C-alpha cells in the first residue's frame, strides 16, 4: 500500500534550521514529482517547493526562496526539505505530496513550530 511518512519537524527558534524527510513506499517513487506543502492554522494549504521525478533544481514559493532547499534521493525513495533561517511565519504542518498526472498521494504531515 502507498505510504508517505514525513519526519523531522519540531520546535525551533527563529533563525534556526530543520531538515524534513518524507519516506515513500508502495509506488514507483522515481516516476513521481514530489512536493512539499504547508498549512498554517486558519489558512489554506500552500505549495512550498516541488522537484521533478529525475531530481535537479526545484521550484519554490517566493516566501521561501533562498532559505529552503528541496532534494530527493531516488535510491532511498526519500524527498527532503532543508529549511534555514526559519521565521515564525514558517510555522505550519508540512506535508509531502507525490504526483504523476492525475494520480496524487499525500503524507500525514509533520508539525514545524518556529518560536522563541
BAFI-3210 file (N, C-alpha, C; in Angstrom, 3 decimals, decimal comma, padded with zeros to 6 digits):
// residues 116
n [1|2|3|4|5|6|7|8|9|10|11|12|13|14|15|16|17|18|19|20|21|22|23|24|25|26|27|28|29|30|31|32|33|34|35|36|37|38|39|40|41|42|43|44|45|46|47|48|49|50|51|52|53|54|55|56|57|58|59|60|61|62|63|64|65|66|67|68|69|70|71|72|73|74|75|76|77|78|79|80|81|82|83|84|85|86|87|88|89|90|91|92|93|94|95|96|97|98|99|100|101|102|103|104|105|106|107|108|109|110|111|112|113|114|115|116]
n.u [000,849|000,347|002,487|003,422|005,634|006,284|008,932|011,007|010,102|009,466|010,145|011,692|013,977|013,602|015,507|016,790|017,385|015,879|015,529|013,412|012,120|010,715|009,603|008,941|006,806|005,428|004,830|006,179|008,621|010,548|009,235|007,563|006,826|007,734|006,539|006,514|004,153|002,490|000,465|-000,877|-002,489|-005,860|-005,433|-005,174|-003,895|-000,653|001,622|004,995|007,495|008,718|009,909|011,128|010,661|013,145|014,901|017,218|017,145|014,768|011,459|010,202|008,110|007,734|008,022|009,820|012,099|015,591|015,942|014,937|015,530|014,760|015,222|015,967|016,362|016,429|017,253|016,818|014,178|013,190|012,339|013,497|013,416|015,265|015,401|016,289|017,204|014,800|011,529|008,990|006,612|006,844|005,774|003,789|001,889|003,626|003,451|004,156|003,841|003,176|003,104|001,832|000,725|-002,768|-002,738|-002,254|-000,597|-000,623|001,163|000,927|001,659|003,857|004,573|005,858|007,205|008,076|009,494|010,401]
n.v [-001,177|002,310|004,626|007,652|009,072|011,588|013,209|014,821|017,290|019,868|021,968|025,055|027,783|031,175|031,883|029,495|026,086|023,316|019,966|018,341|015,100|012,794|009,704|007,331|004,665|001,800|002,633|003,626|005,489|007,028|007,831|009,871|013,305|015,287|017,117|019,679|020,893|023,280|024,046|026,485|027,325|028,154|028,903|028,353|025,392|025,590|025,577|024,834|023,914|022,170|019,302|017,733|014,341|013,294|014,660|017,351|020,947|022,680|024,180|027,064|028,590|032,117|033,061|031,408|031,212|031,015|030,320|027,780|024,410|021,934|018,458|015,181|011,628|009,125|006,527|005,967|006,406|008,845|012,183|015,433|018,399|021,042|023,503|026,682|029,640|030,098|031,467|032,889|032,919|030,688|028,652|025,812|022,914|020,589|018,968|016,219|015,504|013,278|013,162|012,188|012,805|012,541|011,224|011,334|011,338|011,767|012,628|012,356|014,555|016,805|018,645|021,899|024,294|027,564|029,467|031,624]
n.w [000,000|-000,541|001,010|002,525|004,603|006,717|008,528|011,033|011,847|014,357|017,241|016,855|017,206|015,995|013,080|013,118|011,912|010,185|008,986|006,962|006,209|003,878|003,551|001,114|-000,031|-001,721|-004,288|-007,510|-006,874|-008,282|-010,541|-009,991|-009,513|-006,721|-003,944|-001,415|000,817|002,936|005,792|007,693|010,826|010,311|007,714|004,134|002,555|001,197|-001,592|-001,160|-002,214|-005,116|-006,897|-009,819|-011,117|-011,826|-010,326|-009,626|-009,876|-007,866|-007,727|-006,088|-003,595|-003,379|-000,805|000,467|-001,008|-001,402|001,207|001,743|000,632|-001,628|-002,135|-003,449|-003,082|-005,077|-004,843|-002,220|-001,972|-000,966|-000,139|000,628|002,684|003,263|005,618|006,285|008,185|009,578|010,161|012,294|010,823|009,264|010,651|010,667|009,589|007,753|004,668|002,505|-000,971|-003,600|-007,108|-010,255|-013,270|-013,103|-010,729|-007,285|-004,123|-000,593|002,390|006,011|007,405|009,231|012,126|012,246|014,271|014,808|017,103|019,801]
ca.u [000,000|001,105|002,740|004,349|005,801|007,136|009,596|011,969|009,513|009,705|010,194|012,993|013,975|013,785|016,870|017,297|017,228|015,330|015,512|012,289|012,245|009,471|009,937|007,857|006,764|004,194|004,693|007,474|008,977|011,329|008,351|006,665|007,275|007,488|006,352|006,203|003,129|002,313|-000,811|-000,877|-003,844|-006,761|-005,038|-005,242|-002,644|000,068|002,783|006,272|008,557|008,471|011,078|010,701|010,966|014,554|015,710|017,668|016,735|013,342|010,739|009,889|007,273|008,543|008,229|010,885|013,250|016,851|016,033|014,584|016,033|014,166|016,086|015,442|017,267|015,568|017,719|016,263|012,737|013,007|012,469|013,918|013,258|016,174|014,821|017,228|016,746|013,361|010,806|007,729|005,574|007,009|005,062|002,711|002,045|004,238|003,028|004,742|002,906|003,687|002,170|002,151|-000,531|-003,894|-002,555|-001,522|-000,584|-000,252|001,564|000,056|002,117|004,713|004,434|007,034|006,882|009,207|009,133|011,418]
ca.v [000,000|003,549|005,377|008,776|009,312|012,739|013,280|015,908|018,511|020,144|023,352|025,665|029,233|031,967|031,843|028,131|025,208|021,970|019,181|017,405|013,955|012,107|008,378|006,817|003,242|001,334|003,111|003,846|006,845|007,757|008,264|010,897|014,582|015,387|018,487|019,967|021,892|023,577|024,640|027,138|027,381|029,140|029,263|027,289|024,693|026,256|024,898|025,379|023,580|020,972|018,803|016,734|012,960|012,985|015,491|018,628|022,118|022,724|025,447|027,463|029,746|033,320|033,267|030,543|031,229|031,404|029,782|026,356|023,626|020,617|017,496|013,828|010,511|008,084|005,226|005,787|006,729|009,882|013,588|016,238|019,849|021,731|024,806|027,539|030,997|029,948|032,612|032,476|032,703|029,353|027,699|025,143|021,479|020,396|017,729|015,901|015,020|012,645|013,397|011,756|013,002|012,753|010,420|012,026|010,747|012,716|012,162|012,748|015,853|016,950|019,998|022,767|025,476|028,482|030,355|031,816]
ca.w [000,000|-000,651|002,229|002,578|006,032|006,989|009,822|011,160|012,372|015,767|017,691|016,582|017,394|014,767|012,581|013,148|010,747|010,303|007,757|006,890|005,314|003,525|003,046|000,287|-000,330|-002,331|-005,659|-008,166|-006,424|-009,285|-011,625|-009,456|-008,980|-005,287|-003,481|-000,022|001,078|004,344|006,156|008,989|011,388|009,727|006,349|003,157|002,274|000,123|-002,139|-000,709|-003,159|-005,889|-007,614|-010,783|-010,772|-012,043|-009,436|-010,147|-009,106|-007,615|-007,802|-004,720|-003,308|-003,152|000,629|000,997|-001,912|-000,782|002,582|001,721|-000,493|-001,793|-002,815|-003,394|-003,293|-005,645|-004,354|-000,887|-002,024|000,046|-000,510|001,775|002,647|004,174|005,931|007,010|008,512|009,816|010,693|012,937|009,808|008,674|011,492|009,932|009,344|006,441|004,029|001,205|-001,968|-004,814|-008,201|-011,614|-013,969|-012,188|-009,516|-006,220|-002,792|000,444|003,698|007,128|007,879|010,403|012,646|012,414|015,058|014,928|018,210|020,834]
c.u [000,890|001,253|003,720|004,440|006,799|007,756|010,526|011,408|009,829|009,651|011,606|012,882|014,092|015,261|017,484|017,004|016,573|015,443|014,373|012,618|010,865|009,860|008,730|007,961|005,445|003,918|006,094|007,893|009,651|010,497|007,469|007,416|006,887|007,408|006,205|005,165|003,135|000,951|-000,718|-002,312|-004,666|-006,435|-005,166|-003,861|-001,966|001,288|004,048|007,358|008,192|009,737|010,622|011,195|012,445|015,476|016,124|017,143|015,221|012,761|010,205|008,863|008,179|008,906|009,372|012,127|014,490|017,015|015,798|015,187|015,363|015,156|015,457|016,558|016,407|016,003|017,141|014,766|012,377|013,183|012,719|013,524|014,180|015,657|015,795|016,600|015,245|012,775|009,536|006,617|005,752|006,309|003,851|002,897|002,545|003,897|003,865|003,662|003,659|002,655|002,720|000,847|-001,646|-003,748|-001,713|-001,650|-000,078|000,236|000,647|000,477|003,020|004,686|005,795|006,578|008,143|008,832|010,296|010,833]
c.v [001,233|004,204|006,501|009,177|010,452|012,628|014,477|017,217|018,691|021,615|023,894|027,165|029,952|032,032|030,465|027,359|023,892|021,287|018,176|016,287|013,383|010,793|007,776|005,313|002,917|001,854|003,381|005,289|007,651|008,225|009,446|012,176|014,637|016,858|018,517|021,087|022,198|024,222|025,172|027,196|028,499|029,552|028,066|026,624|025,363|025,442|025,606|025,160|022,311|020,598|017,728|015,334|012,620|013,814|016,779|019,769|022,149|024,100|025,765|028,593|030,935|033,487|032,435|030,534|031,736|030,876|028,273|025,695|022,266|019,724|016,114|012,825|009,354|006,684|004,911|006,080|007,807|011,264|014,379|017,704|020,421|023,149|025,574|028,902|031,012|031,164|032,114|032,192|031,402|028,283|027,134|023,631|021,331|019,002|017,472|015,298|014,416|012,826|012,866|011,811|013,245|012,039|011,191|011,244|011,797|011,984|012,729|014,074|015,778|018,417|020,684|024,016|026,307|029,535|030,458|031,532]
c.w [000,000|000,715|001,958|004,042|006,240|008,384|009,845|011,664|013,840|016,063|017,475|016,792|016,063|014,387|012,532|011,877|011,142|008,951|007,846|005,908|005,046|002,860|002,342|000,109|-000,998|-003,726|-006,210|-007,949|-007,533|-010,468|-011,223|-009,119|-007,506|-004,882|-001,968|-000,004|002,573|004,571|007,570|009,516|010,748|008,317|005,426|003,000|001,084|-000,299|-001,665|-001,751|-003,897|-006,654|-008,585|-010,415|-010,911|-011,152|-010,117|-009,295|-008,971|-007,888|-006,415|-004,672|-003,009|-001,679|001,205|000,113|-001,202|000,631|002,618|000,489|-000,500|-002,540|-002,682|-003,625|-003,785|-005,224|-002,973|-000,829|-001,005|-000,573|000,768|001,575|003,721|004,373|006,812|007,272|008,765|010,515|011,379|011,919|009,038|009,496|010,765|010,053|007,912|005,921|002,780|000,315|-003,129|-005,914|-009,510|-012,400|-012,962|-010,853|-008,503|-004,925|-001,813|001,689|004,768|007,751|009,092|010,832|012,752|013,154|015,240|015,962|019,182|022,212]
res [x|x|x|x|x|x|x|x|x|x|x|x|x|x|x|x|x|x|x|x|x|x|x|x|x|x|x|x|x|x|x|x|x|x|x|x|x|x|x|x|x|x|x|x|x|x|x|x|x|x|x|x|x|x|x|x|x|x|x|x|x|x|x|x|x|x|x|x|x|x|x|x|x|x|x|x|x|x|x|x|x|x|x|x|x|x|x|x|x|x|x|x|x|x|x|x|x|x|x|x|x|x|x|x|x|x|x|x|x|x|x|x|x|x|x|x]
***
